[in-house]
């Protein structure tokens, strides 16, 4: 039985380049954005809230998002379901970590797909980056 719901945003821009957040010690690793959905919150609203809270990226900077997959896992005795989204943002979008209420990230970077795949901790994120990178053929969204 699932006791928690999460979303993961694999944020990318033309290039393609992928946004990774560095989790502050003691975690000390790079990962795409993830977050818990609040009670009664739907995935789209939770995804947008998490993106804004953790990266400062405004919803207006998002060109499109689409479901990229889902998986289940157990952590600290709880079962979770997590839905992964591909989130394309405008090239000029600025990241600002200062508004994150938990201060869980101490750095961010935009990385090409191969570097991003090497940096992330989880195989599911590696797979999502690889799949998204293989399908990205769009010109820079700011040009559209």
Backbone bond lengths (Angstrom), bond angles and torsions (degrees), N, CA, C in turn:
res aa  C-N    CA-C-N  psi(-1)  N-CA   C-N-CA  omega(-1)  CA-C   N-CA-C  phi
1 X - - - 1.454 - - 1.532 109.64 -
2 X 1.319 115.84 132.49 1.460 121.25 -179.25 1.524 109.23 -78.62
3 X 1.335 115.83 132.01 1.460 119.18 178.94 1.528 112.25 -114.76
4 X 1.330 117.27 -3.62 1.455 120.51 179.02 1.519 110.82 -150.44
5 X 1.330 115.41 146.97 1.466 120.54 177.99 1.517 108.54 -121.00
6 X 1.333 115.50 136.70 1.455 121.74 -178.19 1.526 109.42 -131.83
7 X 1.324 114.92 159.96 1.463 121.77 171.23 1.523 107.90 -126.04
8 X 1.324 114.57 150.39 1.466 121.50 175.04 1.516 107.22 -128.41
9 X 1.321 116.65 130.92 1.461 121.93 178.39 1.520 108.72 -110.49
10 X 1.318 116.51 113.06 1.461 121.40 172.93 1.527 104.85 -91.31
11 X 1.332 114.51 94.79 1.470 122.00 -172.71 1.524 108.92 -87.60
12 X 1.334 115.21 132.52 1.471 119.57 -179.42 1.515 109.85 -144.58
13 X 1.323 114.41 161.53 1.464 122.32 175.59 1.521 106.90 -135.38
14 X 1.336 115.29 175.31 1.463 118.66 -176.27 1.518 110.09 -58.25
15 X 1.270 114.47 152.44 1.462 121.96 -178.37 1.524 110.87 140.68
16 X 1.329 121.87 -56.27 1.462 124.49 -10.09 1.529 111.83 -80.22
17 X 1.309 115.00 152.46 1.453 122.50 172.12 1.520 107.98 -126.62
18 X 1.327 115.75 142.66 1.454 121.96 -176.65 1.513 110.33 -113.24
19 X 1.329 115.57 135.59 1.455 121.54 178.37 1.521 109.25 -84.40
20 X 1.323 115.67 123.82 1.458 121.22 173.29 1.516 108.57 -120.11
21 X 1.311 115.07 144.92 1.458 122.16 177.99 1.526 107.92 -109.36
22 X 1.318 116.20 138.91 1.458 120.21 177.56 1.517 108.41 -95.72
23 X 1.318 115.68 121.70 1.456 120.82 178.67 1.516 109.65 -77.61
24 X 1.319 115.45 131.86 1.458 122.10 -179.59 1.529 110.67 -62.15
25 X 1.345 116.28 151.86 1.467 119.18 174.13 1.535 109.53 -57.36
26 X 1.295 118.35 145.79 1.454 126.42 15.37 1.527 114.84 -85.68
27 X 1.341 119.29 -8.26 1.473 119.80 -179.96 1.521 110.74 -63.37
28 X 1.335 117.55 -56.49 1.463 123.08 171.14 1.530 115.06 56.86
29 X 1.334 116.94 54.27 1.462 121.12 175.42 1.524 110.16 -148.24
30 X 1.351 115.93 164.04 1.467 123.38 178.37 1.522 109.07 -94.95
31 X 1.339 115.94 142.57 1.452 119.91 179.56 1.524 108.91 -161.52
32 X 1.316 115.52 159.66 1.461 119.12 170.92 1.528 107.95 -72.73
33 X 1.306 116.12 171.47 1.458 121.30 -177.70 1.527 110.51 -71.20
34 X 1.313 116.76 132.81 1.464 122.00 173.29 1.520 108.68 -135.88
35 X 1.312 115.60 155.60 1.460 118.67 177.93 1.510 111.84 -165.86
36 X 1.303 115.12 159.99 1.465 122.65 178.27 1.519 110.48 -84.24
37 X 1.328 115.45 140.78 1.462 119.94 171.88 1.524 108.03 -81.18
38 X 1.298 115.89 142.87 1.461 121.10 177.38 1.522 109.15 -81.70
39 X 1.323 116.92 159.05 1.464 121.25 178.58 1.518 110.42 -53.36
40 X 1.333 116.42 128.00 1.457 121.91 177.51 1.517 115.25 78.77
41 X 1.332 118.05 -2.78 1.468 121.57 -177.80 1.524 109.87 -83.88
42 X 1.340 117.20 133.75 1.461 118.39 176.16 1.532 109.13 -81.94
43 X 1.328 115.47 165.75 1.471 120.22 -173.22 1.522 112.76 -62.22
44 X 1.330 118.23 -42.91 1.467 119.99 -178.34 1.525 110.37 -61.67
45 X 1.331 117.05 -47.57 1.463 119.94 179.99 1.528 110.98 -62.72
46 X 1.328 116.59 -42.49 1.465 120.39 178.97 1.516 112.11 -64.86
47 X 1.330 116.03 -40.39 1.456 120.95 178.33 1.525 110.40 -60.98
48 X 1.325 116.93 -48.57 1.463 120.80 -179.27 1.524 111.20 -64.85
49 X 1.322 117.79 -40.44 1.466 121.07 178.47 1.520 110.46 -62.22
50 X 1.321 116.97 -46.48 1.469 121.06 -179.23 1.531 111.47 -63.40
51 X 1.333 116.95 -42.22 1.465 120.59 179.38 1.527 109.81 -60.54
52 X 1.325 116.06 -47.38 1.467 120.11 -178.85 1.531 111.09 -65.62
53 X 1.340 117.56 -46.41 1.466 121.29 -178.53 1.523 112.48 -62.20
54 X 1.330 116.46 -46.12 1.462 119.87 -170.71 1.517 114.62 -88.62
55 X 1.338 117.45 -23.39 1.470 119.04 -176.33 1.522 113.42 -121.92
56 X 1.316 117.55 -15.21 1.456 120.29 -175.82 1.519 113.23 74.80
57 X 1.329 117.65 1.21 1.466 120.34 179.02 1.527 108.89 -70.17
58 X 1.327 117.76 125.83 1.461 119.76 179.75 1.527 110.58 -76.47
59 X 1.325 115.86 153.90 1.461 120.05 178.88 1.523 111.05 -58.77
60 X 1.348 117.78 -30.13 1.462 121.36 178.90 1.526 112.05 -64.51
61 X 1.331 117.39 -22.69 1.460 120.99 179.38 1.522 113.50 -80.72
62 X 1.320 116.37 -7.67 1.466 120.69 -178.62 1.520 108.81 -89.10
63 X 1.320 115.34 122.46 1.461 120.92 179.66 1.521 109.76 -80.29
64 X 1.334 116.29 -46.62 1.464 120.81 177.04 1.519 109.42 -165.12
65 X 1.310 113.89 159.06 1.455 119.35 173.25 1.516 108.17 -139.65
66 X 1.317 115.92 151.62 1.461 120.50 179.33 1.522 109.04 -149.46
67 X 1.304 114.74 152.44 1.455 121.30 -179.94 1.521 108.93 -69.61
68 X 1.330 116.48 130.03 1.463 120.53 -178.74 1.524 112.18 -110.86
69 X 1.323 118.32 -8.79 1.453 121.23 179.07 1.513 111.68 151.70
70 X 1.317 115.29 -178.74 1.463 120.30 177.11 1.517 108.94 -155.26
71 X 1.312 115.67 160.79 1.456 121.37 179.26 1.519 109.30 -158.00
72 X 1.313 116.05 165.66 1.450 121.87 177.09 1.516 109.62 -118.58
73 X 1.312 116.30 154.11 1.464 120.79 176.73 1.521 109.37 -158.29
74 X 1.322 115.45 165.77 1.460 122.30 176.99 1.517 108.58 -120.22
75 X 1.329 116.27 133.88 1.462 121.82 177.95 1.524 108.39 -144.10
76 X 1.306 115.24 132.63 1.466 121.39 179.37 1.522 112.67 49.41
77 X 1.347 114.93 41.57 1.454 120.52 175.84 1.519 116.28 78.24
78 X 1.322 117.81 5.29 1.471 121.63 178.45 1.519 110.14 -115.23
79 X 1.317 115.85 146.11 1.465 121.54 176.00 1.519 108.88 -96.66
80 X 1.323 115.88 138.37 1.459 121.81 -178.40 1.521 110.10 -129.19
81 X 1.324 115.26 151.06 1.459 121.15 165.07 1.523 105.88 -115.96
82 X 1.319 116.51 136.71 1.460 121.04 -178.88 1.519 109.10 -129.51
83 X 1.324 115.59 128.86 1.454 121.45 177.28 1.526 107.93 -104.41
84 X 1.327 115.26 131.38 1.464 122.15 -177.86 1.524 108.77 -101.22
85 X 1.331 115.54 132.91 1.462 122.16 178.76 1.514 110.65 -120.66
86 X 1.322 115.53 140.63 1.449 123.13 168.49 1.524 105.97 -87.85
87 X 1.340 116.42 125.03 1.465 120.61 -176.55 1.531 108.45 -125.40
88 X 1.322 116.36 110.54 1.461 122.30 178.48 1.521 108.76 -91.43
89 X 1.336 116.22 126.12 1.468 120.64 178.85 1.524 109.78 -116.88
90 X 1.311 115.34 160.61 1.462 121.42 176.96 1.523 109.69 -64.44
91 X 1.299 116.53 144.94 1.453 121.87 -176.69 1.509 114.98 -58.91
92 X 1.324 116.57 -31.15 1.462 120.06 -177.08 1.529 112.84 -89.57
93 X 1.318 118.27 2.55 1.469 121.80 -178.90 1.520 110.72 -60.67
94 X 1.336 115.22 133.32 1.460 121.81 -177.34 1.519 110.69 -102.27
95 X 1.323 115.65 132.94 1.462 122.01 177.32 1.529 108.27 -91.21
96 X 1.325 115.36 139.29 1.465 121.41 177.82 1.530 107.98 -139.91
97 X 1.328 116.29 107.52 1.465 121.14 -177.32 1.523 113.22 -82.31
98 X 1.316 118.61 -7.59 1.462 121.28 -172.55 1.530 114.00 -67.52
99 X 1.319 118.13 -21.35 1.459 120.31 -178.91 1.514 114.51 -87.15
100 X 1.323 117.40 -2.54 1.460 120.49 -178.54 1.524 109.70 -66.90
101 X 1.346 116.80 116.58 1.466 119.29 -175.02 1.528 114.12 -63.87
102 X 1.324 117.83 -26.91 1.472 121.15 -177.90 1.520 113.08 -94.16
103 X 1.333 117.55 -9.62 1.472 122.28 -178.14 1.530 111.55 50.18
104 X 1.338 115.21 40.53 1.460 119.32 -176.88 1.532 113.23 -82.08
105 X 1.336 117.25 -12.66 1.467 121.10 -179.61 1.522 109.74 -115.37
106 X 1.330 115.75 137.27 1.468 119.03 178.83 1.529 112.40 -114.00
107 X 1.333 117.56 -2.89 1.465 120.91 179.42 1.525 108.76 -163.63
108 X 1.321 114.49 163.26 1.456 120.37 173.61 1.520 107.68 -144.78
109 X 1.314 115.84 164.53 1.454 120.32 175.48 1.514 110.33 -158.90
110 X 1.330 114.52 153.88 1.462 122.10 172.54 1.528 106.21 -102.14
111 X 1.323 117.26 124.10 1.459 121.69 -173.37 1.521 111.00 -128.40
112 X 1.337 115.22 147.15 1.458 118.23 174.39 1.533 107.59 -67.72
113 X 1.337 117.79 161.40 1.470 120.60 -172.57 1.532 114.81 -56.22
114 X 1.319 118.17 -40.90 1.466 119.56 -177.71 1.523 111.87 -67.27
115 X 1.319 116.91 -42.72 1.465 120.36 178.18 1.530 109.43 -66.28
116 X 1.319 117.17 -44.15 1.464 121.05 179.82 1.530 110.75 -58.75
117 X 1.324 117.18 -42.14 1.464 120.58 179.40 1.526 111.66 -63.90
118 X 1.326 116.86 -35.88 1.475 120.25 178.68 1.526 111.84 -71.69
119 X 1.337 116.84 -32.53 1.460 120.35 -174.82 1.525 114.72 -79.15
120 X 1.335 117.14 -35.06 1.462 118.96 -172.95 1.525 111.59 -70.78
121 X 1.309 113.96 152.59 1.460 121.67 -174.51 1.524 113.36 -83.84
122 X 1.331 117.76 -34.33 1.461 121.66 -169.37 1.535 111.87 -104.09
123 X 1.319 116.35 137.77 1.465 122.68 179.50 1.529 112.08 -60.41
124 X 1.324 117.72 -37.78 1.459 120.72 -178.39 1.531 110.87 -61.80
125 X 1.324 116.33 -37.46 1.464 120.37 178.21 1.517 110.04 -71.04
126 X 1.330 116.48 -40.95 1.466 121.04 176.38 1.531 110.33 -55.91
127 X 1.320 115.38 -46.32 1.474 120.71 -179.44 1.526 111.26 -63.94
128 X 1.331 116.64 -41.55 1.468 120.00 179.85 1.524 110.77 -63.88
129 X 1.322 117.30 -43.31 1.469 120.87 178.49 1.520 110.03 -61.24
130 X 1.321 117.12 -45.67 1.468 121.65 -179.37 1.533 110.09 -60.78
131 X 1.334 116.65 -46.15 1.465 120.41 -178.49 1.528 111.88 -65.70
132 X 1.316 116.89 -45.33 1.469 120.57 -179.82 1.530 110.04 -63.44
133 X 1.327 117.11 -45.09 1.471 120.90 -179.42 1.527 111.36 -60.51
134 X 1.320 117.04 -34.25 1.471 119.82 -177.89 1.522 112.34 -73.63
135 X 1.332 117.59 -16.94 1.465 120.14 -177.64 1.522 113.64 -108.20
136 X 1.336 117.54 -6.82 1.467 120.36 -177.50 1.523 109.79 -76.65
137 X 1.321 114.71 116.98 1.469 119.96 177.62 1.521 110.32 -133.55
138 X 1.344 116.01 5.86 1.459 120.23 -175.51 1.510 111.70 -73.21
139 X 1.331 117.05 145.88 1.458 119.92 169.09 1.520 108.90 -69.12
140 X 1.291 117.78 170.29 1.458 122.19 177.46 1.519 108.81 -55.30
141 X 1.364 118.00 123.77 1.464 120.59 -176.42 1.525 114.05 -59.73
142 X 1.325 119.48 -24.23 1.469 119.76 -179.97 1.527 110.69 -68.06
143 X 1.333 116.61 -18.78 1.462 121.43 179.40 1.523 111.75 -83.00
144 X 1.332 116.65 -16.82 1.476 120.79 -175.77 1.497 111.80 -77.35
